[in-house]
Structures are given as structure tokens and as C-alpha cells.
Amino acid sequence: MSTGEAGRDRGADGRPLWLLEPGDEVKRKELHDRYGGSRQGGISKCAKSPNVLVFTDPSTGHQHGYYDEWAEDGTFHYTGEGQTGPQSLGSTGNAAIRDHVELGLALRVFEGSRGVVTYVGQFAVDPADPYSYGKAPGTGGGPLREVIRFHLVQVGATAPQSAVPVGTDYRTADESVTPAAPQFTPPDPDLAGRNLGAHRRLQNALAEAARARGLEVFSPRVTDPDFDLGWRASADGLTVCEVKSLTESNETRQLRTGIGQLLDYHDRLRGRAADVRAVLWVEREPADPRWVALCARAGITLAWPGREDDVLD
């Protein structure tokens, strides 16, 4: 992170100007030395500059019940601070995110929490739907407690298409997770009841089959669309996969949803890899055989357990 010529990297008020662009990497120590804020924790309100620095890191966050993810509506759901007991909007970090617009502070999101971190970009709390409450375990698999999930929308520029690699180390899906209580809006079939466990078993089994063939298996980064898993056989080509459980009653809906998601993922990733393949992996062979040909016409490989060779070789 270059500070430029003396005086040119500070505003009229003497505070440091923001110099990072989406996709830039920086040591967390240097980041706080320049802009202020605590070097520990996921939410850091800065005294030296008008910023709130927010860090998301699945490799460390999941052990504390922090499950950050992109939602279907395009907002980024970020879990508030507090490792045990119910989270409160009154805590310093959570209040800083909630009130950042009113306080005149920019919300800066980073991927990673230690060592070198990657700047994702500037975000803002969704004014129409700023946050929701959910359930998550406490630190170390403690009892379920209430957590806050802030709904963040990206502001301004995103990382250049080729600036950030696709995927990070594969995160094994928790097959024993309990689905959330039903909502008034129709839920995604894969997030309710028996389908959640079936979905995650399918996903983990496919990941293991890919590893057994020597493929590099990965999960999405914060800067990636929210595919279920992917694998890479070479530096230039990658495959992204959407997994769907199927029942007689939801088959058509699930297949339509999966196709739409994969078309979106493929379009968003094609500028970041020379060759992107899309796979729709389902629980069983669809009752209607037309889906295989329909997917093929859309550039998607439709397959199910027993047809691993179709997608992994």
C-alpha cells in the first residue's frame, strides 16, 4: 500500500485518504497503522480516519458461529460481533455498522482476518432492510444463540474481473445443521427440512469424489458468486457446481432454479478464467428426461450420483 508523496495522501482535515482499490492486498497491521482501528476482531471503527473496517473470514469465523454469505437478492449478509450469548445492536462494532451512514463513516469490507487481507470494496447497510436475526452456535460449538445479520450492499467499483482468483479452500458443509424456523415467504427448498441435509451430503460426497481424482476443490470467496463448490484441473479452467436435492413435488422448481443460478455464475466468472464449465448436480435422475438436453443447450452438464465420470473426468 503506497502512501504517495508527502501531503498528497491526506485530506484537508489531515486524516489519511483511502488509497486501496477492490482486489488490493495489504497486511492487516499496516492497514490499521494507517487508518486506525483495532488489529483484533471482525469490526473495527477507526479513530484516525472516517472508516469502519469489516473483516470476513470463514476459516476463523465459523468456529464462532459467524456465517457470512451472499444472499439471493445480491446483498452480503454479515454476522455481527459477539461470540457468546445473544448479540446486541448496542455493542460498539454492531452500532458502528448500523449507524455508519449517520456517523459519516465508510464501511470497508475485507476478506481475511489475519496477516494479509484482501480489500473487497465499500459497502453500505441496506436502508430498506438493514438487518435480520438468526440462530448460530456460540464459540467452539456452544449452544444456539441469537445473532444479527447485517444486509450490506456494495457501493461503487468492484474488483477488476481478473484481479481476484476464483475460489478458496473447500469448506465442508455441516450435514447435521438444523434448518431455520419457517418464514412467511416461500423458502428455498434446499434450506428446509430433509432437503438441507440431503443437499449437504450430496455436496460433500461430490467434493470427496473430485479430490479422489486429484482435482483442486474449492468454495466461493467473498468476491465470487455463491456457487456450492467448484474444482480446477488446470490453471486456465475451472468448473462451478450448483447442488440440488430433488423430490417428486419440487423437481421442476429445483431444476429451474439451478439452471438460472448457473447461468448467472457462468456470466459473472467468464472474465476471470479462460474456461468456465457449469455443472448442475442433483440427488437422482430427473423423472422427465428432457432436462438433460435442456441443460446441454444452455451449456450446463446435468448429472447425479453414479455419473461422476460425466463431470469429473
C-alpha positions as a Markdown table, in Angstrom:
| # | Residue | x | y | z |
|---|---|---|---|---|
| 1 | Met | 0.0 | 0.0 | 0.0 |
| 2 | Ser | 1.7 | 3.1 | -1.2 |
| 3 | Thr | 1.3 | 6.4 | 0.7 |
| 4 | Gly | 2.3 | 8.5 | -2.2 |
| 5 | Glu | 4.1 | 11.9 | -1.9 |
| 6 | Ala | 4.0 | 13.7 | 1.4 |
| 7 | Gly | 0.8 | 15.6 | 1.8 |
| 8 | Arg | -0.9 | 14.1 | -1.2 |
| 9 | Asp | -2.2 | 11.1 | 0.8 |
| 10 | Arg | -4.1 | 13.2 | 3.3 |
| 11 | Gly | -7.3 | 15.2 | 3.1 |
| 12 | Ala | -7.8 | 18.9 | 4.1 |
| 13 | Asp | -8.6 | 17.7 | 7.6 |
| 14 | Gly | -5.2 | 16.0 | 7.9 |
| 15 | Arg | -6.7 | 12.5 | 8.0 |
| 16 | Pro | -5.4 | 9.8 | 5.6 |
| 17 | Leu | -7.2 | 9.4 | 2.3 |
| 18 | Trp | -8.4 | 6.0 | 1.3 |
| 19 | Leu | -5.9 | 4.6 | -1.2 |
| 20 | Leu | -7.0 | 0.9 | -1.6 |
| 21 | Glu | -8.8 | -0.4 | -4.7 |
| 22 | Pro | -11.0 | -3.5 | -4.7 |
| 23 | Gly | -8.8 | -6.6 | -5.1 |
| 24 | Asp | -5.7 | -4.9 | -3.4 |
| 25 | Glu | -3.9 | -7.0 | -0.7 |
| 26 | Val | -2.5 | -5.4 | 2.4 |
| 27 | Lys | -1.0 | -6.6 | 5.7 |
| 28 | Arg | -3.6 | -6.0 | 8.4 |
| 29 | Lys | -1.0 | -4.4 | 10.7 |
| 30 | Glu | -0.2 | -1.8 | 8.0 |
| 31 | Leu | -3.9 | -1.2 | 7.4 |
| 32 | His | -4.5 | -0.3 | 11.0 |
| 33 | Asp | -1.2 | 1.7 | 11.3 |
| 34 | Arg | -2.5 | 3.9 | 8.5 |
| 35 | Tyr | -6.3 | 4.1 | 9.1 |
| 36 | Gly | -6.6 | 3.3 | 12.8 |
| 37 | Gly | -8.9 | 0.7 | 14.5 |
| 38 | Ser | -8.2 | -2.4 | 16.4 |
| 39 | Arg | -6.0 | -5.2 | 15.0 |
| 40 | Gln | -8.2 | -7.8 | 16.6 |
| 41 | Gly | -11.8 | -8.7 | 15.9 |
| 42 | Gly | -14.1 | -8.6 | 12.9 |
| 43 | Ile | -15.4 | -5.0 | 13.2 |
| 44 | Ser | -13.0 | -2.1 | 13.7 |
| 45 | Lys | -14.2 | 1.5 | 14.0 |
| 46 | Cys | -11.3 | 3.8 | 13.1 |
| 47 | Ala | -10.2 | 6.9 | 15.1 |
| 48 | Lys | -7.6 | 8.1 | 12.5 |
| 49 | Ser | -10.0 | 8.0 | 9.6 |
| 50 | Pro | -13.7 | 8.1 | 8.8 |
| 51 | Asn | -14.0 | 4.3 | 8.2 |
| 52 | Val | -15.4 | 1.1 | 9.7 |
| 53 | Leu | -13.2 | -1.8 | 8.7 |
| 54 | Val | -15.1 | -5.1 | 8.5 |
| 55 | Phe | -13.3 | -8.5 | 8.1 |
| 56 | Thr | -14.9 | -11.7 | 6.9 |
| 57 | Asp | -13.0 | -15.0 | 7.2 |
| 58 | Pro | -14.8 | -18.4 | 7.0 |
| 59 | Ser | -11.5 | -20.1 | 8.1 |
| 60 | Thr | -11.8 | -18.5 | 11.5 |
| 61 | Gly | -15.4 | -17.2 | 11.7 |
| 62 | His | -17.2 | -20.5 | 11.6 |
| 63 | Gln | -15.7 | -21.6 | 14.9 |
| 64 | His | -17.5 | -18.6 | 16.5 |
| 65 | Gly | -20.8 | -19.1 | 14.6 |
| 66 | Tyr | -20.1 | -16.4 | 12.1 |
| 67 | Tyr | -21.5 | -17.5 | 8.7 |
| 68 | Asp | -21.2 | -14.6 | 6.2 |
| 69 | Glu | -22.7 | -15.1 | 2.8 |
| 70 | Trp | -24.2 | -13.6 | -0.3 |
| 71 | Ala | -28.0 | -13.7 | -0.3 |
| 72 | Glu | -30.1 | -14.4 | -3.4 |
| 73 | Asp | -31.1 | -10.7 | -3.5 |
| 74 | Gly | -27.5 | -9.7 | -4.0 |
| 75 | Thr | -26.9 | -8.3 | -0.5 |
| 76 | Phe | -24.0 | -9.6 | 1.6 |
| 77 | His | -25.2 | -10.9 | 5.0 |
| 78 | Tyr | -22.5 | -10.2 | 7.6 |
| 79 | Thr | -22.8 | -11.6 | 11.1 |
| 80 | Gly | -22.4 | -9.1 | 13.9 |
| 81 | Glu | -19.9 | -9.2 | 16.7 |
| 82 | Gly | -20.3 | -11.2 | 19.9 |
| 83 | Gln | -19.0 | -14.8 | 20.3 |
| 84 | Thr | -21.3 | -16.0 | 23.2 |
| 85 | Gly | -24.8 | -15.2 | 24.2 |
| 86 | Pro | -27.3 | -13.2 | 22.1 |
| 87 | Gln | -25.7 | -10.4 | 20.0 |
| 88 | Ser | -26.8 | -6.8 | 20.7 |
| 89 | Leu | -27.1 | -3.8 | 18.4 |
| 90 | Gly | -25.7 | -1.8 | 21.3 |
| 91 | Ser | -22.2 | -3.3 | 21.1 |
| 92 | Thr | -19.6 | -1.0 | 19.7 |
| 93 | Gly | -19.0 | -2.8 | 16.5 |
| 94 | Asn | -22.6 | -3.6 | 15.7 |
| 95 | Ala | -23.6 | 0.0 | 16.4 |
| 96 | Ala | -20.8 | 1.3 | 14.2 |
| 97 | Ile | -22.2 | -0.8 | 11.2 |
| 98 | Arg | -25.8 | 0.1 | 11.9 |
| 99 | Asp | -25.1 | 3.8 | 12.2 |
| 100 | His | -22.2 | 4.3 | 9.8 |
| 101 | Val | -24.2 | 6.5 | 7.4 |
| 102 | Glu | -25.5 | 8.7 | 10.1 |
| 103 | Leu | -21.9 | 9.0 | 11.5 |
| 104 | Gly | -20.4 | 9.7 | 8.1 |
| 105 | Leu | -18.3 | 6.6 | 8.1 |
| 106 | Ala | -17.4 | 4.4 | 5.1 |
| 107 | Leu | -17.9 | 0.7 | 5.6 |
| 108 | Arg | -14.9 | -1.1 | 4.1 |
| 109 | Val | -15.1 | -4.9 | 3.8 |
| 110 | Phe | -12.0 | -7.2 | 3.7 |
| 111 | Glu | -11.6 | -10.9 | 3.1 |
| 112 | Gly | -9.4 | -12.5 | 5.7 |
| 113 | Ser | -8.7 | -11.6 | 9.3 |
| 114 | Arg | -5.0 | -12.2 | 9.9 |
| 115 | Gly | -1.8 | -11.4 | 8.1 |
| 116 | Val | -2.5 | -10.3 | 4.5 |
| 117 | Val | -6.1 | -9.4 | 3.8 |
| 118 | Thr | -7.9 | -8.5 | 0.6 |
| 119 | Tyr | -10.0 | -5.4 | 0.1 |
| 120 | Val | -13.4 | -6.3 | -1.3 |
| 121 | Gly | -14.8 | -2.8 | -1.5 |
| 122 | Gln | -17.0 | -0.2 | 0.1 |
| 123 | Phe | -20.4 | -1.3 | 1.3 |
| 124 | Ala | -23.4 | 0.3 | 3.0 |
| 125 | Val | -26.2 | -1.1 | 5.1 |
| 126 | Asp | -29.3 | -1.7 | 3.0 |
| 127 | Pro | -31.6 | 1.2 | 4.1 |
| 128 | Ala | -34.8 | -0.8 | 3.1 |
| 129 | Asp | -33.8 | -3.9 | 5.1 |
| 130 | Pro | -30.8 | -3.2 | 7.2 |
| 131 | Tyr | -30.5 | -6.4 | 9.3 |
| 132 | Ser | -32.2 | -9.6 | 10.4 |
| 133 | Tyr | -31.9 | -12.0 | 13.3 |
| 134 | Gly | -30.9 | -15.7 | 13.1 |
| 135 | Lys | -29.6 | -18.5 | 15.2 |
| 136 | Ala | -26.0 | -19.7 | 15.3 |
| 137 | Pro | -23.8 | -21.6 | 17.7 |
| 138 | Gly | -21.5 | -19.9 | 20.2 |
| 139 | Thr | -17.7 | -20.2 | 20.1 |
| 140 | Gly | -16.5 | -23.7 | 19.9 |
| 141 | Gly | -19.9 | -25.2 | 19.1 |
| 142 | Gly | -21.7 | -23.7 | 22.1 |
| 143 | Pro | -25.5 | -23.5 | 22.4 |
| 144 | Leu | -27.5 | -21.8 | 19.8 |
| 145 | Arg | -27.9 | -18.0 | 20.4 |
| 146 | Glu | -29.5 | -15.1 | 18.6 |
| 147 | Val | -27.2 | -13.4 | 16.1 |
| 148 | Ile | -27.5 | -10.2 | 14.0 |
| 149 | Arg | -27.0 | -10.4 | 10.2 |
| 150 | Phe | -26.4 | -7.1 | 8.6 |
| 151 | His | -27.6 | -6.8 | 5.0 |
| 152 | Leu | -24.9 | -4.9 | 3.1 |
| 153 | Val | -25.0 | -3.6 | -0.5 |
| 154 | Gln | -21.8 | -2.8 | -2.5 |
| 155 | Val | -21.0 | 0.8 | -3.3 |
| 156 | Gly | -19.2 | 1.9 | -6.4 |
| 157 | Ala | -16.5 | -0.1 | -8.1 |
| 158 | Thr | -15.9 | -3.8 | -7.8 |
| 159 | Ala | -12.6 | -5.6 | -8.2 |
| 160 | Pro | -11.4 | -5.8 | -11.8 |
| 161 | Gln | -12.5 | -9.1 | -13.5 |
| 162 | Ser | -9.1 | -10.6 | -13.5 |
| 163 | Ala | -7.8 | -9.1 | -10.2 |
| 164 | Val | -9.0 | -11.7 | -7.8 |
| 165 | Pro | -8.7 | -15.5 | -8.2 |
| 166 | Val | -11.8 | -17.7 | -8.1 |
| 167 | Gly | -12.3 | -19.9 | -5.0 |
| 168 | Thr | -10.7 | -20.6 | -1.7 |
| 169 | Asp | -10.1 | -23.8 | 0.3 |
| 170 | Tyr | -13.2 | -26.0 | 0.3 |
| 171 | Arg | -15.3 | -25.7 | 3.4 |
| 172 | Thr | -17.0 | -29.0 | 4.3 |
| 173 | Ala | -20.8 | -28.4 | 4.6 |
| 174 | Asp | -22.2 | -29.2 | 8.1 |
| 175 | Glu | -24.7 | -32.1 | 7.4 |
| 176 | Ser | -26.1 | -32.0 | 10.9 |
| 177 | Val | -27.1 | -28.4 | 10.8 |
| 178 | Thr | -30.7 | -27.6 | 11.9 |
| 179 | Pro | -32.8 | -25.6 | 9.4 |
| 180 | Ala | -34.1 | -22.2 | 10.4 |
| 181 | Ala | -37.7 | -21.9 | 11.5 |
| 182 | Pro | -40.2 | -21.4 | 8.6 |
| 183 | Gln | -40.6 | -17.9 | 7.3 |
| 184 | Phe | -43.7 | -16.3 | 5.8 |
| 185 | Thr | -42.1 | -16.0 | 2.4 |
| 186 | Pro | -41.6 | -19.3 | 0.4 |
| 187 | Pro | -38.3 | -20.8 | 1.4 |
| 188 | Asp | -35.7 | -22.2 | -0.9 |
| 189 | Pro | -36.5 | -26.0 | -0.9 |
| 190 | Asp | -32.8 | -26.7 | -0.2 |
| 191 | Leu | -32.9 | -24.7 | 3.0 |
| 192 | Ala | -35.8 | -26.5 | 4.7 |
| 193 | Gly | -36.5 | -29.9 | 6.3 |
| 194 | Arg | -34.9 | -33.0 | 4.9 |
| 195 | Asn | -33.6 | -31.2 | 1.8 |
| 196 | Leu | -31.0 | -29.3 | 3.7 |
| 197 | Gly | -29.2 | -32.5 | 4.9 |
| 198 | Ala | -29.6 | -34.2 | 1.5 |
| 199 | His | -28.1 | -31.1 | -0.2 |
| 200 | Arg | -25.1 | -31.0 | 2.1 |
| 201 | Arg | -24.5 | -34.8 | 1.8 |
| 202 | Leu | -24.6 | -34.6 | -2.0 |
| 203 | Gln | -22.2 | -31.6 | -1.9 |
| 204 | Asn | -19.6 | -33.2 | 0.4 |
| 205 | Ala | -19.7 | -36.6 | -1.4 |
| 206 | Leu | -19.1 | -34.8 | -4.8 |
| 207 | Ala | -16.2 | -32.9 | -3.2 |
| 208 | Glu | -14.6 | -36.1 | -2.0 |
| 209 | Ala | -15.0 | -37.7 | -5.4 |
| 210 | Ala | -13.3 | -34.8 | -7.1 |
| 211 | Arg | -10.4 | -34.8 | -4.6 |
| 212 | Ala | -10.0 | -38.6 | -5.2 |
| 213 | Arg | -9.4 | -37.8 | -8.9 |
| 214 | Gly | -6.7 | -35.3 | -8.0 |
| 215 | Leu | -8.8 | -32.2 | -8.6 |
| 216 | Glu | -8.4 | -29.0 | -6.6 |
| 217 | Val | -11.7 | -28.5 | -4.9 |
| 218 | Phe | -12.8 | -25.0 | -3.7 |
| 219 | Ser | -15.6 | -23.0 | -2.1 |
| 220 | Pro | -16.5 | -19.4 | -3.2 |
| 221 | Arg | -14.6 | -16.4 | -1.9 |
| 222 | Val | -16.5 | -13.3 | -0.8 |
| 223 | Thr | -15.8 | -11.8 | -4.2 |
| 224 | Asp | -17.3 | -14.8 | -6.0 |
| 225 | Pro | -20.9 | -15.7 | -6.8 |
| 226 | Asp | -22.4 | -18.1 | -4.3 |
| 227 | Phe | -21.9 | -21.4 | -6.0 |
| 228 | Asp | -21.9 | -24.6 | -3.8 |
| 229 | Leu | -18.5 | -25.8 | -4.8 |
| 230 | Gly | -16.0 | -25.9 | -7.7 |
| 231 | Trp | -12.9 | -27.7 | -8.9 |
| 232 | Arg | -10.0 | -26.9 | -11.0 |
| 233 | Ala | -8.0 | -29.3 | -13.2 |
| 234 | Ser | -5.6 | -26.7 | -14.6 |
| 235 | Ala | -4.6 | -23.1 | -14.1 |
| 236 | Asp | -6.8 | -21.9 | -17.0 |
| 237 | Gly | -10.0 | -23.9 | -16.5 |
| 238 | Leu | -12.5 | -24.3 | -13.7 |
| 239 | Thr | -15.9 | -25.9 | -13.0 |
| 240 | Val | -18.5 | -24.4 | -10.8 |
| 241 | Cys | -21.3 | -26.5 | -9.4 |
| 242 | Glu | -24.8 | -26.0 | -8.0 |
| 243 | Val | -26.2 | -28.9 | -6.0 |
| 244 | Lys | -29.9 | -29.5 | -5.7 |
| 245 | Ser | -31.9 | -32.1 | -3.7 |
| 246 | Leu | -35.0 | -33.4 | -5.6 |
| 247 | Thr | -38.4 | -34.7 | -4.6 |
| 248 | Glu | -41.4 | -35.5 | -6.7 |
| 249 | Ser | -43.0 | -32.3 | -5.6 |
| 250 | Asn | -40.1 | -29.9 | -6.1 |
| 251 | Glu | -38.2 | -31.4 | -9.1 |
| 252 | Thr | -39.3 | -28.8 | -11.6 |
| 253 | Arg | -38.7 | -25.8 | -9.3 |
| 254 | Gln | -35.3 | -27.1 | -8.2 |
| 255 | Leu | -34.1 | -27.7 | -11.8 |
| 256 | Arg | -35.4 | -24.3 | -13.0 |
| 257 | Thr | -33.7 | -22.6 | -10.0 |
| 258 | Gly | -30.4 | -24.4 | -10.5 |
| 259 | Ile | -30.2 | -23.6 | -14.3 |
| 260 | Gly | -30.8 | -19.9 | -13.6 |
| 261 | Gln | -28.2 | -19.8 | -10.9 |
| 262 | Leu | -25.6 | -21.4 | -13.0 |
| 263 | Leu | -26.2 | -19.1 | -16.0 |
| 264 | Asp | -25.6 | -16.2 | -13.6 |
| 265 | Tyr | -22.5 | -17.7 | -12.1 |
| 266 | His | -21.0 | -18.5 | -15.6 |
| 267 | Asp | -21.6 | -15.0 | -16.8 |
| 268 | Arg | -20.0 | -13.4 | -13.8 |
| 269 | Leu | -16.9 | -15.7 | -13.9 |
| 270 | Arg | -16.1 | -15.9 | -17.6 |
| 271 | Gly | -13.9 | -12.8 | -17.4 |
| 272 | Arg | -11.9 | -14.3 | -14.6 |
| 273 | Ala | -10.9 | -17.7 | -16.1 |
| 274 | Ala | -10.2 | -18.8 | -19.7 |
| 275 | Asp | -12.6 | -21.7 | -19.5 |
| 276 | Val | -15.6 | -21.9 | -17.1 |
| 277 | Arg | -17.8 | -25.1 | -17.0 |
| 278 | Ala | -21.1 | -25.3 | -15.2 |
| 279 | Val | -22.5 | -28.4 | -13.5 |
| 280 | Leu | -25.9 | -29.0 | -12.0 |
| 281 | Trp | -25.5 | -31.9 | -9.6 |
| 282 | Val | -28.9 | -33.4 | -8.4 |
| 283 | Glu | -29.9 | -36.0 | -6.0 |
| 284 | Arg | -31.2 | -38.5 | -8.6 |
| 285 | Glu | -32.1 | -38.8 | -12.3 |
| 286 | Pro | -35.0 | -36.4 | -13.1 |
| 287 | Ala | -38.3 | -38.1 | -13.9 |
| 288 | Asp | -38.5 | -36.1 | -17.0 |
| 289 | Pro | -35.6 | -36.8 | -19.4 |
| 290 | Arg | -35.9 | -33.5 | -21.3 |
| 291 | Trp | -34.0 | -31.7 | -18.5 |
| 292 | Val | -30.7 | -33.3 | -19.6 |
| 293 | Ala | -31.0 | -31.9 | -23.2 |
| 294 | Leu | -32.3 | -28.6 | -22.0 |
| 295 | Cys | -29.3 | -28.2 | -19.7 |
| 296 | Ala | -26.9 | -29.2 | -22.5 |
| 297 | Arg | -28.4 | -26.5 | -24.8 |
| 298 | Ala | -27.7 | -23.9 | -22.0 |
| 299 | Gly | -24.1 | -25.1 | -21.7 |
| 300 | Ile | -24.7 | -26.9 | -18.4 |
| 301 | Thr | -23.9 | -30.5 | -17.6 |
| 302 | Leu | -26.7 | -32.2 | -15.6 |
| 303 | Ala | -25.7 | -35.2 | -13.6 |
| 304 | Trp | -26.3 | -37.2 | -10.4 |
| 305 | Pro | -24.7 | -39.9 | -8.2 |
| 306 | Gly | -23.3 | -42.7 | -10.4 |
| 307 | Arg | -22.4 | -40.3 | -13.2 |
| 308 | Glu | -19.4 | -38.7 | -11.6 |
| 309 | Asp | -17.3 | -39.5 | -14.7 |
| 310 | Asp | -19.5 | -37.2 | -16.7 |
| 311 | Val | -18.4 | -34.2 | -14.7 |
| 312 | Leu | -15.1 | -35.0 | -13.1 |
| 313 | Asp | -13.1 | -36.7 | -15.9 |
